[in-house]
Amino acid sequence: MKSILIKDTTREEREQIVRQFLWGNCGAECEFCAGCDNRGGGRTEELYQPYIDGIKEIREINAEYCAPFVRG
């Protein structure tokens, strides 16, 4: 698999990564996926917009999103 780091991808590739792997992975075309309103995170494309824009890596976004749920 090709690297998904910002330095190794174009904006178009990052948009495709978010659509293909992070948004459409469950097979449903609704707003209730891993980063959805159902979990309080907002729509996935909004949640991962900093990645698409080349500002933050996916791992940074995921860590920030999960931080309130981690104890310790």
MODAHU-V745819 format. One record per residue. N is the residue number from 1. SS is DSSP state (h for helix, s for strand, l for the rest). NEAR is the number of other C-alpha atoms within 8 Angstrom. Layout:
n/ss/near
N/SS/NEAR
N/SS/NEAR
This chain:
n/ss/near
1/l/2
2/l/3
3/l/6
4/l/8
5/l/8
6/h/11
7/h/4
8/h/7
9/l/10
10/l/7
11/h/9
12/h/6
13/h/8
14/h/13
15/h/9
16/h/8
17/h/10
18/h/13
19/h/10
20/h/9
21/h/8
22/h/10
23/h/13
24/l/11
25/l/8
26/l/6
27/l/5
28/l/7
29/l/5
30/l/5
31/l/9
32/l/9
33/l/12
34/l/8
35/l/13
36/l/13
37/h/10
38/h/8
39/h/9
40/l/7
41/l/11
42/l/10
43/l/10
44/h/15
45/h/9
46/h/7
47/h/11
48/l/11
49/h/8
50/h/10
51/h/13
52/h/11
53/l/7
54/l/9
55/l/7
56/l/9
57/l/11
58/h/9
59/h/6
60/h/8
61/h/12
62/h/8
63/h/8
64/h/8
65/h/8
66/h/8
67/h/7
68/l/7
69/l/5
70/l/6
71/l/4
72/l/2
